[in-house]
Amino acid sequence: LLMTKSKDLNNYIDLYRDFLHPNPNINSKAIFYLRKDFRDEFLKDLLNNLKKEDIFTRRKSILALGEYGEEVFNLLVPLYCNSQNQTVKVSCLKTIMKVVVNFKLKRLDKDLMSLLYSAIEESSPEIILSVVSILRQLGPAGRDVLMQTCRDKDILRAKASISALLEMKDQSVNNLFNELLNDNSTDPMIKEDILRDKII
């Protein structure tokens, strides 16, 4: 904890304890005052919490970080890129997703899109699925990436991309699906997913 004045420090500790409280009303009230009175200090502690093994603390921190908005992106990009820890990486992606949803974002900056391009190429299923969820939420900006990754040789990456595209169909997606159905090199499982949707 980062304060030096004892009064401020004690106030911060009390609020931080309430932030970790299981009661959502106490939790929400604490977050409000922590962001209002200790914005920078709380932000730094939340980012550090993404490295913790305790899932309860991580989840609460992801939710709280999601309320900071786009300012957290500049902190999440280096945290993700400099970490070899899958838990940290997934936590960063889940935080990005929270911000995208909370602030109804439909476009991300170049550095963040580069991170997503890199992340979706990783082997971890949890990371791949987290990235696909973000891209789906972005709408047209994410759709263009998913239209590339649905052709990937990695079946999880391809199937997850197809599933996301099924929820955001327009004429370009329909054209792509018809192309994949007529392509002999398309994996049968991918064709099955597309055809199942057509039948429904």
Secondary structure by P-SEA (a helix, b strand, c coil): cccccaaaaaaaaaaaaaaacccaaaaaaaaaaaaaccaaaaaaaaaaacccccaaaaaaaaaaaaaccccaaaaaaaaaaacccaaaaaaaaaaaaaaaaaaccccccaaaaaaaaaaaacccaaaaaaaaaaaaaacaaaaaaaaaacccccaaaaaaaaaaaaacccaaaaaaaaaaaacccccaaaaaaaaaaaac
